[in-house]
Amino acid sequence: MRLIIAYIVILGLGHAEEQIVPSQFKVELIKRCEVLGLSKEPNRKAEKIYSHGHTGSCVQNLGCIREITQKELDTEHNKTKRDFLAWKYPIWCKVDSDGKRGWVRKQFLADKPCGEND
């Protein structure tokens, strides 16, 4: 049910892209030589789309989702289980990287302002 609601929200984002905050993310990959790998769907096993995005480049934010609510995480008092749930259900953001659209885990994106030279 949560997944259906998340997709409905994503479908509605096409009409409200100017209201998404932040409107852009700065890419922060683990290794500086990596390129941003986008997923066709918001899951780790989905087919990848490779972009030219790299650490320090900017991508357009098209919306983020998570299959578990923050309230559900906050009510879990066992820290180990809460950390596991946060890992199992990461935040996925749909982004546009130089015309290529796909999903990326939020852990690779920073809410930092993008410079004009990016």
Order of alpha helices (4+ residues) and beta strands (2+ residues): alpha-beta-beta-beta-beta-alpha-alpha-beta-beta-beta
